[in-house]
Amino acid sequence: MDALEAIFTRRSTRRMKPELPSKDLIEKVIEAGRAAPSGSNSQSTRLLVITRKDVLERLAALVQDAFAGMEDSEDLYVSLRHSISAAKKGGYVFHYGAPVLIVTANRKGYGNAMADSACALENMMIAANALDLGSCWINQLHWLDEDPSVRAFLETLGLAKDETVTGGLILGFAEGGAPSRTQLPRTGNPVTWIEDT
């Protein structure tokens, strides 16, 4: 699969087999993230790679508790409102039970923290597609970066006190075999050309 095909056929996968991909496959995805561009070549995006089932379960429980304790408001992002609603119903697993969760973090106060991490996440999703793995961007830990319980647990896993959680990615084998690669029509992301005529 060439680079453009990997980009245009990448789709989010939320239903994955419990089977853990080989460490070799996971490392290829991670290295793609580490190869992403960064502001002034800072290379400061941290990747926490979680494959331990007990850690994923504990984190899911902490996230559910945090969201269940939040008040819903029409001012919030739609996906954040969905997380709050799902957590209040119980049984909410923010990482969809995927066998791999990669958390991205960067320095607090660093102006390119989100952009650098977004580049790493996108590289990893494209690499996952090229390797026949499913992946999906996960924002819940970013939204809960200042929640005391979630934050304290992430620090036990290696998150530094001077870092902020910028995003996450789930990874695994798609439940139906290969990931869905049906291209979606693009109706948003408008383009304006400024050119000589």
Sequence and secondary structure as in RCSB ss.txt:
>XXXX:A:sequence
MDALEAIFTRRSTRRMKPELPSKDLIEKVIEAGRAAPSGSNSQSTRLLVITRKDVLERLAALVQDAFAGMEDSED
LYVSLRHSISAAKKGGYVFHYGAPVLIVTANRKGYGNAMADSACALENMMIAANALDLGSCWINQLHWLDEDPSV
RAFLETLGLAKDETVTGGLILGFAEGGAPSRTQLPRTGNPVTWIEDT
>XXXX:A:secstr
  HHHHHHT  B   B S    HHHHHHHHHHHHTS  GGG    EEEEE  HHHHHHHHHHHHHHHHTS   TT
S HHHHHHHHHHHHS   TTTT SEEEEEEEETT TTHHHHHHHHHHHHHHHHHHTT EEEEE HHHHTTT HHH
HHHHHHTT  TTEEEEEEEEEE BTTBS          S        
